[in-house]
Amino acid sequence: MTDKEKQAAKLPELVLPAGDLEKLHTAINFGADAVYAGGRNYSLRAYAGNLGRDDLQAGVNWAHQKGKRVYITVNIFAHNQDLRDMPSYLEELEQIGVDGLIISDPGVIRMAHRYAPDIPITISTQANVTNYESAAFYHELGAKRIVAARELSLEEIRAIKERVGIEIEVFVHGAMCMSYSGRCLLSSFMTGRSANQGACAHPCRYQYALVEEKRPGEYFPFHEDERGSYILNSRDLCLLEQIPRLAEAGVDAFKIEGRMKSPLYLATVARVYREALDAYGEGTFADTRKIDKWLSQLTAVATRPFTTGFLDGHDPSIQDPANQKNQNRAEFCGVVISYDDERGWLEVEQRANFGPGDPLWLLTPHSGSIPVPLEHLYNSDYEEIDRARHARQRVFIPMLQPVAPGSILYRLKGN
């Protein structure tokens, strides 16, 4: 085996979020090796849609047919009442045939060994593994992999890998929590919704002002503008340019955040990181034109500016107090359901109002983005209409070029 073939053979696994069955399909179609999803219980994304038993079984079966894996998050910090139905849930996950459990609570780890002994365990980032002794502790408990705490530097990750030998998964892209490894009490305190039970209200995204104790009612903004200040607001993580360093440090899996993001976000990020990983495996990653293109595509679906987080120590620009907005952000408009060869029409399920004259594009799994010169639009009765206005409306777009089902229709808001 040549050096290039060896490099390609040990590429880190690309793990994408799957907030529901549609997103599971999207992530895998656009390049994920594996997805992580939540069931209806015990997951830290209570509002992500998540998967009921039938959808989960269907998703696992479909993923396995594609040679892909499905990991299930059981990563709440459980209270006593949460444990009552845990045994039957874990037994069900083993029957379904999921490929791994992502757990943070030591008690749930014990129960997983008892009720789902054949499912490999990954230790969630919520468990705050920040050193090699903690990693060794979980390894001795039977964990196959840890998701490293986001606060770790590359050298710390490398040291854990060398000393313990456990598989290491690292978050490489997505939203950053202002609280230590995501363990936050603000939401519970301010809204009664516990982040550690999966119901975070994201108070770190609220506006804040300074109040001095002897001047009640006087609010002093941190920035002199009408919006207030976002002092807890972090930038989004993006480690695309660090792929070679992470791979060479022995990282086994790259994880993307975003179970509550749109299919457009998932498709874009999955495709970019798939291309970048494959380019690294082929020895062509260093092409600056490719990197610039990938970063431009990621920026188009980003909510906030990017940061490298703690990879090289603390990034001094990790916070985004000005709450900067992306004016040219791509907007998710619809999903391709099918292509009619006889008519030369795309069937699209609408997700945002669009119509003739809009600067539309299609993101496809294999051909990248292609323009859509939309001049005519038809409803399900084949009547011409001026806009697709209704939620999840099925419409038809004349298109001479066949397009794969699951492709994503979008437009750039700045256009």
Secondary structure, 3 states (H helix, E strand, C coil): CCHHHHHHHCCCEEEEECCCHHHHHHHHHCCCCEEEEEECCCCCCCCCCCECHHHHHHHHHHHHHCCCEEEEECCCCCCHHHHCCHHHHHHHHHHHCCCEEEECCHHHHHHHHHHCCCCCEEECHHHCCCCHHHHHHHHHCCCCEEECCCCCCHHHHHHHHHHHCCEEEEEEEECCCCCHHHCCCHHHHHHCCCHHHCCCCCHHHCCECECCCCCCCCCECCCCCCCCECCCCECEEECHHHHHHHHHCCCCEEEECCCCCCHHHHHHHHHHHHHHHHHHHHCCCCCHHHHHHHHHHHHHCCCCCEECCCCCCCCCCCECCCCCCCCCCEEEEEEEEEEECCCCEEEEEECCCECCCCCEEEEECCCEEEEECCCCCECCCCCECCCECCCCCEEEEECCCCCCCCCEEEEECCC
